[in-house]
Structure formats: structure tokens, C-alpha cells
């Protein structure tokens, strides 16, 4: 499969791969997986059980559906 990237983005990707010693494909796959995860959270919000939005301990967080 081939994809087209703007020149500046391709150059950034090339350098990032070189500096991190990661394949360009791996960087692209990780970015797409992150995007897919975020899209699955559309319509949801994070509820802080103790009411403190600064307390981001995982045991204090709950993902809830947005109410319409």
C-alpha cells in the first residue's frame, strides 16, 4: 500500500524514525491506533467519582455516555 504525505510531514517522519530507531511504518501504525481509540470515545466523558477534576487516579475515573 502506498500513501502520499506532504513533504514536511514525510521529512519529520523520516527524521523521527531515524532518531528513535523505529520503523516509519511502526510510527504510522501507532498514530492510527491512537486515533482509532479516541474515535471510540466520541460521545463519552470522564466522570470524577470524588468530584475533584484534578484527581486523575484511575480508581477515581469512570467513562460515561453523554446525556442528550
N, C-alpha and C positions, 0 to 999 in steps of 0.2 A: 504494500500500500504506500502511496506517496501522498504527502501533504505539502501545501505551499505555506511558507511563513514569510512575513515581512522581513526584509534584510536585517533590520536592527534586532528583531526578536531571534532570528536564526543565529546571529553573531553572539547574542547574550547566551543562548542555549549551548552553543559550541564552547564558549569560554567556561560556562558553569560546569559542563560535563568534564572539561579538562581539569578544572580546579578541584572538583570534588571526586574525580576519578570514577564517575558514574556514567553509564551509557546515556546518550541523549534520549533513547527510547525509554529508559527507566524513569527519567525526569518527566517525560511527557505522560507516561502511564500513571505516575504518582499524582500529577496535576489533574488528570482526568478522573481518577478515583476520588480525589478530594472534592472535585466539582460534583460528582455523582452523589456523594454522601450529603453535601449541602443541599442539593435539589430534593433529596428525600425528606428534608426537614422543612420544606415550604409549608406554610400554614400551621406551624408549631411554634411554641415559645417556651422559654425556660422559666420555670417557677421555682423560687427560692422558698423552701419549706419554712425556714425561720423568719422570712420576711426581710432579711438583710441581703441586698443585691451585691454586697462586697464579699459575702461568704460563698465562695465557689467550690467548697468541698463537695466532691461527687455525691456524698451521702445526703447533702442538703439540696440537691438539684433534682428536678423532675421535669420531663418533657411533656407538655400538654398541647392538645389541639386548640387552635384559635377558635374562639366562640364568635359566631356570626350574628 
